[in-house]
Amino acid sequence: MTTALDATDMAILRILATDATKSAAEIGRAVGIGQPAAWRRIRKLTDSGVLGQKRIVIDNAAVGFGVTVFLGIRLAAKGRTSLEDFERAVTAIPEVQTVQHVLGQFDYRLRVIARDISDFERILRRRIMTLPGIGQVEANVMLSEERRPGPLAAL
């Protein structure tokens, strides 16, 4: 079900996508409405499911995790049980930041953070390669990342 959004809702979404810490008063001023009206709109967007949970972006390198690796995982056997077992096990690994079930060459794409390459090798050998159903694994080390505002900026 799609929620009908007007120009003010879209402006609010653009602001929150850039900085979710903005207050309703700041958002209201930016879009030309009062703080109570901004708060009601944000509440409506949240209640309708347009807005999910708010997150803070942590600089991984600043807290000691200087390596990010994207893994492509192909399971050896595919079936409902193997998918569920793999997902349950992989989500228990704290260094695995995202788990994406994908269509294509691999069954899953993982974003893994590590302190350094030696730490990543330990995570790969001791945690990831021992997961249920693991078949083929391909690793791509992230060299740099450019954060983009996403499609809302174009609207």
LUMMISE-774668 format. One record per residue (C-alpha): residue number from 1; residue in three letters; chain; x, y, z. Coordinates in nm, 4 decimals. Layout:
BEGIN
+-----+--------+--------+----------+----------+----------+
| num | residu | chaine |       px |       py |       pz |
+-----+--------+--------+----------+----------+----------+
| NUM |    ALA |      A |        X |        Y |        Z |
...
+-----+--------+--------+----------+----------+----------+
***
This chain:
BEGIN
+-----+--------+--------+----------+----------+----------+
| num | residu | chaine |       px |       py |       pz |
+-----+--------+--------+----------+----------+----------+
|   1 |    MET |      A |   0.0000 |   0.0000 |   0.0000 |
|   2 |    THR |      A |   0.1401 |   0.3376 |  -0.1018 |
|   3 |    THR |      A |   0.0958 |   0.6398 |   0.1216 |
|   4 |    ALA |      A |  -0.0063 |   0.9641 |  -0.0510 |
|   5 |    LEU |      A |   0.2678 |   1.2202 |   0.0101 |
|   6 |    ASP |      A |   0.2447 |   1.5897 |  -0.0677 |
|   7 |    ALA |      A |   0.5302 |   1.8342 |  -0.1305 |
|   8 |    THR |      A |   0.5620 |   1.9158 |   0.2408 |
|   9 |    ASP |      A |   0.5883 |   1.5468 |   0.3338 |
|  10 |    MET |      A |   0.8578 |   1.5006 |   0.0708 |
|  11 |    ALA |      A |   1.0484 |   1.8035 |   0.2012 |
|  12 |    ILE |      A |   1.0318 |   1.6590 |   0.5534 |
|  13 |    LEU |      A |   1.1603 |   1.3241 |   0.4270 |
|  14 |    ARG |      A |   1.4527 |   1.4929 |   0.2494 |
|  15 |    ILE |      A |   1.5503 |   1.6723 |   0.5709 |
|  16 |    LEU |      A |   1.5235 |   1.3588 |   0.7846 |
|  17 |    ALA |      A |   1.7165 |   1.1504 |   0.5293 |
|  18 |    THR |      A |   2.0018 |   1.3997 |   0.5620 |
|  19 |    ASP |      A |   1.9858 |   1.4482 |   0.9412 |
|  20 |    ALA |      A |   1.7388 |   1.2510 |   1.1528 |
|  21 |    THR |      A |   1.8408 |   1.4453 |   1.4649 |
|  22 |    LYS |      A |   1.6605 |   1.7617 |   1.3530 |
|  23 |    SER |      A |   1.3819 |   1.8680 |   1.5859 |
|  24 |    ALA |      A |   1.0221 |   1.9130 |   1.4724 |
|  25 |    ALA |      A |   1.0677 |   2.2884 |   1.5251 |
|  26 |    GLU |      A |   1.3741 |   2.2974 |   1.2959 |
|  27 |    ILE |      A |   1.1964 |   2.0883 |   1.0339 |
|  28 |    GLY |      A |   0.8852 |   2.3044 |   1.0558 |
|  29 |    ARG |      A |   1.0886 |   2.6228 |   1.0018 |
|  30 |    ALA |      A |   1.2687 |   2.4658 |   0.7054 |
|  31 |    VAL |      A |   0.9455 |   2.3646 |   0.5291 |
|  32 |    GLY |      A |   0.7357 |   2.6668 |   0.6305 |
|  33 |    ILE |      A |   0.5010 |   2.5128 |   0.8882 |
|  34 |    GLY |      A |   0.4796 |   2.5295 |   1.2661 |
|  35 |    GLN |      A |   0.6386 |   2.2838 |   1.5070 |
|  36 |    PRO |      A |   0.3072 |   2.1109 |   1.5998 |
|  37 |    ALA |      A |   0.2170 |   2.0599 |   1.2327 |
|  38 |    ALA |      A |   0.5647 |   1.9243 |   1.1588 |
|  39 |    TRP |      A |   0.5414 |   1.6867 |   1.4555 |
|  40 |    ARG |      A |   0.1968 |   1.5617 |   1.3383 |
|  41 |    ARG |      A |   0.3295 |   1.4991 |   0.9875 |
|  42 |    ILE |      A |   0.6350 |   1.3132 |   1.1189 |
|  43 |    ARG |      A |   0.4077 |   1.1034 |   1.3422 |
|  44 |    LYS |      A |   0.1799 |   1.0272 |   1.0425 |
|  45 |    LEU |      A |   0.4798 |   0.9264 |   0.8301 |
|  46 |    THR |      A |   0.6008 |   0.7002 |   1.1102 |
|  47 |    ASP |      A |   0.2602 |   0.5448 |   1.1791 |
|  48 |    SER |      A |   0.2042 |   0.4747 |   0.8093 |
|  49 |    GLY |      A |   0.5413 |   0.2979 |   0.7834 |
|  50 |    VAL |      A |   0.7063 |   0.5539 |   0.5536 |
|  51 |    LEU |      A |   0.9575 |   0.6339 |   0.8297 |
|  52 |    GLY |      A |   1.1230 |   0.3452 |   1.0060 |
|  53 |    GLN |      A |   1.3667 |   0.3510 |   1.2900 |
|  54 |    LYS |      A |   1.6156 |   0.6367 |   1.3205 |
|  55 |    ARG |      A |   1.9845 |   0.5542 |   1.3276 |
|  56 |    ILE |      A |   2.3088 |   0.7307 |   1.3991 |
|  57 |    VAL |      A |   2.5906 |   0.6762 |   1.1492 |
|  58 |    ILE |      A |   2.9091 |   0.5721 |   1.3287 |
|  59 |    ASP |      A |   3.2481 |   0.6202 |   1.1656 |
|  60 |    ASN |      A |   3.3753 |   0.2607 |   1.1837 |
|  61 |    ALA |      A |   3.7401 |   0.3610 |   1.1344 |
|  62 |    ALA |      A |   3.7176 |   0.6102 |   1.4220 |
|  63 |    VAL |      A |   3.6174 |   0.3286 |   1.6604 |
|  64 |    GLY |      A |   3.8840 |   0.0865 |   1.5390 |
|  65 |    PHE |      A |   3.7158 |  -0.0954 |   1.2492 |
|  66 |    GLY |      A |   3.9229 |   0.0182 |   0.9513 |
|  67 |    VAL |      A |   3.8345 |  -0.2554 |   0.7009 |
|  68 |    THR |      A |   3.5005 |  -0.3150 |   0.5302 |
|  69 |    VAL |      A |   3.4566 |  -0.6218 |   0.3122 |
|  70 |    PHE |      A |   3.1602 |  -0.7154 |   0.0961 |
|  71 |    LEU |      A |   3.1110 |  -1.0888 |   0.0680 |
|  72 |    GLY |      A |   2.9150 |  -1.2711 |  -0.1975 |
|  73 |    ILE |      A |   2.7913 |  -1.6022 |  -0.0581 |
|  74 |    ARG |      A |   2.6522 |  -1.8898 |  -0.2619 |
|  75 |    LEU |      A |   2.4981 |  -2.1653 |  -0.0542 |
|  76 |    ALA |      A |   2.5921 |  -2.5245 |  -0.1342 |
|  77 |    ALA |      A |   2.2309 |  -2.6413 |  -0.1081 |
|  78 |    LYS |      A |   1.9252 |  -2.4252 |  -0.1430 |
|  79 |    GLY |      A |   1.6083 |  -2.4943 |   0.0416 |
|  80 |    ARG |      A |   1.3883 |  -2.3283 |   0.2962 |
|  81 |    THR |      A |   1.5680 |  -2.4966 |   0.5864 |
|  82 |    SER |      A |   1.9182 |  -2.4105 |   0.4620 |
|  83 |    LEU |      A |   1.8220 |  -2.0453 |   0.4024 |
|  84 |    GLU |      A |   1.6710 |  -2.0108 |   0.7497 |
|  85 |    ASP |      A |   1.9664 |  -2.1868 |   0.9159 |
|  86 |    PHE |      A |   2.2156 |  -1.9667 |   0.7314 |
|  87 |    GLU |      A |   2.0261 |  -1.6445 |   0.8097 |
|  88 |    ARG |      A |   1.9900 |  -1.7318 |   1.1774 |
|  89 |    ALA |      A |   2.3615 |  -1.8129 |   1.2086 |
|  90 |    VAL |      A |   2.4977 |  -1.5191 |   1.0074 |
|  91 |    THR |      A |   2.2898 |  -1.2578 |   1.1910 |
|  92 |    ALA |      A |   2.4522 |  -1.3749 |   1.5171 |
|  93 |    ILE |      A |   2.7971 |  -1.2589 |   1.3984 |
|  94 |    PRO |      A |   2.8455 |  -0.9022 |   1.5283 |
|  95 |    GLU |      A |   3.0955 |  -0.8020 |   1.2578 |
|  96 |    VAL |      A |   2.8359 |  -0.8734 |   0.9879 |
|  97 |    GLN |      A |   2.6644 |  -0.5369 |   0.9492 |
|  98 |    THR |      A |   2.4169 |  -0.6214 |   0.6737 |
|  99 |    VAL |      A |   2.2756 |  -0.9426 |   0.5311 |
| 100 |    GLN |      A |   2.1052 |  -0.9129 |   0.1936 |
| 101 |    HIS |      A |   1.9273 |  -1.2060 |   0.0299 |
| 102 |    VAL |      A |   1.9802 |  -1.1353 |  -0.3406 |
| 103 |    LEU |      A |   1.9029 |  -1.2718 |  -0.6840 |
| 104 |    GLY |      A |   2.1938 |  -1.3308 |  -0.9195 |
| 105 |    GLN |      A |   2.5356 |  -1.4924 |  -0.9000 |
| 106 |    PHE |      A |   2.5202 |  -1.5153 |  -0.5195 |
| 107 |    ASP |      A |   2.2454 |  -1.5984 |  -0.2731 |
| 108 |    TYR |      A |   2.3597 |  -1.3430 |  -0.0130 |
| 109 |    ARG |      A |   2.5661 |  -1.0257 |   0.0074 |
| 110 |    LEU |      A |   2.7209 |  -0.9423 |   0.3441 |
| 111 |    ARG |      A |   2.8852 |  -0.6230 |   0.4660 |
| 112 |    VAL |      A |   3.1510 |  -0.7195 |   0.7204 |
| 113 |    ILE |      A |   3.3640 |  -0.4822 |   0.9277 |
| 114 |    ALA |      A |   3.6969 |  -0.5756 |   1.0850 |
| 115 |    ARG |      A |   3.9808 |  -0.4025 |   1.2648 |
| 116 |    ASP |      A |   4.2293 |  -0.4919 |   0.9881 |
| 117 |    ILE |      A |   4.2876 |  -0.7588 |   0.7222 |
| 118 |    SER |      A |   4.4217 |  -1.0084 |   0.9789 |
| 119 |    ASP |      A |   4.1072 |  -0.9601 |   1.1860 |
| 120 |    PHE |      A |   3.8940 |  -1.0090 |   0.8745 |
| 121 |    GLU |      A |   4.0792 |  -1.3325 |   0.7943 |
| 122 |    ARG |      A |   4.0040 |  -1.4590 |   1.1472 |
| 123 |    ILE |      A |   3.6330 |  -1.3680 |   1.1091 |
| 124 |    LEU |      A |   3.6213 |  -1.5356 |   0.7679 |
| 125 |    ARG |      A |   3.7922 |  -1.8585 |   0.8784 |
| 126 |    ARG |      A |   3.6389 |  -1.9024 |   1.2231 |
| 127 |    ARG |      A |   3.2914 |  -1.7572 |   1.1807 |
| 128 |    ILE |      A |   3.1796 |  -1.7224 |   0.8206 |
| 129 |    MET |      A |   3.3311 |  -2.0337 |   0.6609 |
| 130 |    THR |      A |   3.1792 |  -2.2456 |   0.9396 |
| 131 |    LEU |      A |   2.8233 |  -2.1235 |   0.8722 |
| 132 |    PRO |      A |   2.5683 |  -2.3876 |   0.7717 |
| 133 |    GLY |      A |   2.5315 |  -2.4365 |   0.3969 |
| 134 |    ILE |      A |   2.8315 |  -2.2270 |   0.2853 |
| 135 |    GLY |      A |   2.9374 |  -2.3014 |  -0.0694 |
| 136 |    GLN |      A |   3.1247 |  -2.0322 |  -0.2649 |
| 137 |    VAL |      A |   3.2517 |  -1.7097 |  -0.1060 |
| 138 |    GLU |      A |   3.3841 |  -1.4037 |  -0.2888 |
| 139 |    ALA |      A |   3.5334 |  -1.1089 |  -0.1014 |
| 140 |    ASN |      A |   3.5647 |  -0.7465 |  -0.2155 |
| 141 |    VAL |      A |   3.7522 |  -0.5066 |   0.0121 |
| 142 |    MET |      A |   3.6085 |  -0.1555 |   0.0163 |
| 143 |    LEU |      A |   3.8701 |   0.1055 |  -0.0736 |
| 144 |    SER |      A |   3.6509 |   0.4137 |  -0.0351 |
| 145 |    GLU |      A |   3.2863 |   0.5044 |   0.0006 |
| 146 |    GLU |      A |   3.0870 |   0.8004 |  -0.1215 |
| 147 |    ARG |      A |   2.7623 |   0.8563 |   0.0611 |
| 148 |    ARG |      A |   2.4842 |   0.9808 |  -0.1649 |
| 149 |    PRO |      A |   2.1589 |   1.1431 |  -0.0617 |
| 150 |    GLY |      A |   1.9444 |   0.8918 |  -0.2510 |
| 151 |    PRO |      A |   1.6425 |   0.9372 |  -0.4755 |
| 152 |    LEU |      A |   1.4590 |   1.1794 |  -0.2452 |
| 153 |    ALA |      A |   1.7104 |   1.4539 |  -0.3278 |
| 154 |    ALA |      A |   1.5940 |   1.4450 |  -0.6902 |
| 155 |    LEU |      A |   1.2265 |   1.4895 |  -0.6030 |
+-----+--------+--------+----------+----------+----------+
***
